[in-house]
Amino acid sequence: MPKSKAMYGISRIDDDIHRTHAWRVSLRRQRKMIVKNFPDKKFGGKRKALAAAKQFRDETIAAHPPTTRKQFCSTLRRHNKSGITGVYRYAKRYKLKDGCVKEIWYWEAHWPTAKNESEKATFSVQTYGERKAKRLAIAAREAGVARLEGVFWASERGEVS
């Protein structure tokens, strides 16, 4: 069951063996983890520790806003070979009647539109030439990403109004 917005980024630690009773704030911002514990004993009880944790969480979110969808979509992934996020070159292979295999090369761009949805544009190297097909794919990707709004879906619960 998903947590409420009121408890976004906050979890409870109750470990009787190690006598640890605290609230933990844990947020990921721009590829960095921000973690801080708020022990009941140090803050004068469970309620006061929770209030301090919420205040810290809210201040952290205000100082380090969630990743926007545009930021997320602009992050170059380690497996990228084209050097441009969301743009890649690939070949479709066709087997001819005589048994020969023919390849047709394309540049393709992908970008998200809504949660769990995306669009793509494909440009044939045969039709446009290598450089123009790549340029068209990059332009299509940039136009698609420019239309994105809001925060990355995994950060939605922590979005500050």
C-alpha positions in Angstrom: 0.0 0.0 0.0 1.5 3.4 -1.0 2.3 5.9 1.7 0.4 9.1 2.1 2.0 12.5 1.0 2.2 13.3 4.7 4.7 10.4 5.2 6.6 10.7 1.9 10.3 9.9 2.5 9.7 9.1 6.1 9.8 5.6 7.7 9.8 4.2 11.2 12.6 2.3 12.9 11.7 0.3 15.9 14.4 -2.2 16.9 14.0 -3.5 20.5 17.2 -5.6 20.3 19.4 -2.5 19.6 17.0 -0.1 21.5 16.6 2.0 18.4 13.4 3.9 18.1 13.4 6.7 15.5 11.9 8.2 12.4 14.1 8.1 9.3 14.0 10.6 6.4 15.3 9.1 3.2 15.2 11.0 -0.1 17.0 10.7 -3.4 17.8 14.0 -5.1 19.9 14.3 -8.3 21.4 10.9 -7.8 22.3 11.5 -4.2 20.8 9.9 -1.1 19.9 12.2 1.8 19.3 10.2 5.0 18.8 11.4 8.5 17.4 9.7 11.7 15.3 11.4 14.3 15.5 9.3 17.5 12.5 9.5 19.9 14.8 9.9 22.9 16.8 12.8 21.5 13.7 14.7 20.4 11.5 14.2 23.5 9.2 11.5 22.2 7.8 9.8 19.1 5.5 12.7 18.1 8.2 15.4 18.5 10.7 13.3 16.5 8.1 12.8 13.7 7.5 16.6 13.6 11.3 17.2 13.4 11.6 14.6 10.6 8.7 16.2 8.6 10.2 19.6 9.0 13.6 18.3 7.8 12.0 16.5 4.9 10.0 19.6 3.8 13.1 21.8 4.1 15.2 19.3 2.1 12.5 19.1 -0.6 12.3 22.9 -0.8 16.1 23.2 -1.1 16.5 20.2 -3.5 13.3 19.9 -5.6 12.4 16.6 -7.2 13.9 15.7 -10.5 11.8 17.1 -13.3 10.7 14.9 -16.2 12.9 17.0 -18.5 15.9 16.5 -16.3 15.3 12.7 -16.0 14.9 12.4 -19.8 18.1 14.3 -20.4 20.3 12.0 -18.3 22.7 10.0 -20.5 22.5 6.3 -19.5 25.6 4.1 -19.4 24.5 1.9 -22.2 24.0 4.8 -24.6 26.1 4.5 -27.7 25.0 7.5 -29.8 25.9 10.1 -27.2 22.4 11.6 -27.4 19.9 10.5 -24.8 16.9 8.7 -26.3 18.4 8.6 -29.8 19.9 5.5 -31.4 20.8 3.8 -34.7 19.6 0.4 -35.6 19.0 -1.9 -38.5 15.9 -3.8 -39.6 16.8 -7.1 -41.2 14.8 -8.7 -43.9 15.2 -12.1 -45.4 14.6 -12.1 -49.2 13.0 -14.9 -51.2 16.4 -16.0 -52.4 17.7 -16.4 -48.8 19.8 -13.2 -48.7 19.5 -11.0 -45.7 19.1 -7.2 -46.3 19.6 -4.5 -43.7 17.9 -1.1 -43.7 19.4 1.3 -41.2 17.4 3.9 -39.2 17.9 6.6 -36.6 15.1 6.5 -34.0 14.2 8.9 -31.1 12.1 8.0 -28.1 10.5 10.2 -25.4 7.9 9.8 -22.7 4.5 11.5 -23.0 2.7 10.3 -19.9 3.3 7.7 -17.2 3.9 4.4 -19.0 3.4 6.0 -22.4 5.9 7.1 -25.0 6.3 8.3 -28.6 8.9 7.6 -31.2 10.0 9.0 -34.5 12.0 6.9 -37.0 14.2 8.2 -39.9 15.6 6.0 -42.6 19.3 6.4 -43.5 18.4 5.2 -47.0 15.8 8.0 -47.4 17.6 10.9 -45.7 21.2 10.0 -45.5 23.2 9.2 -42.4 23.7 12.8 -41.1 20.2 14.1 -41.9 18.4 11.1 -40.4 20.4 11.5 -37.2 19.7 15.3 -37.1 16.0 14.7 -37.7 15.9 12.1 -34.8 17.6 14.5 -32.5 15.2 17.3 -33.4 12.2 15.0 -32.9 13.5 14.0 -29.5 14.2 17.6 -28.4 10.7 18.7 -29.5 9.1 15.8 -27.6 11.1 16.4 -24.4 10.3 20.2 -24.6 6.6 19.3 -24.2 7.2 17.4 -20.9 5.8 18.9 -17.7 6.0 18.0 -14.1 8.3 15.9 -12.0 9.7 12.4 -12.7 7.0 9.9 -11.7 9.0 8.4 -8.9 9.2 11.8 -7.3 5.5 12.7 -7.6 4.6 12.0 -4.0 7.2 14.5 -2.7 6.3 17.3 -5.1 5.9 20.6 -3.2 2.8 22.7 -4.0 
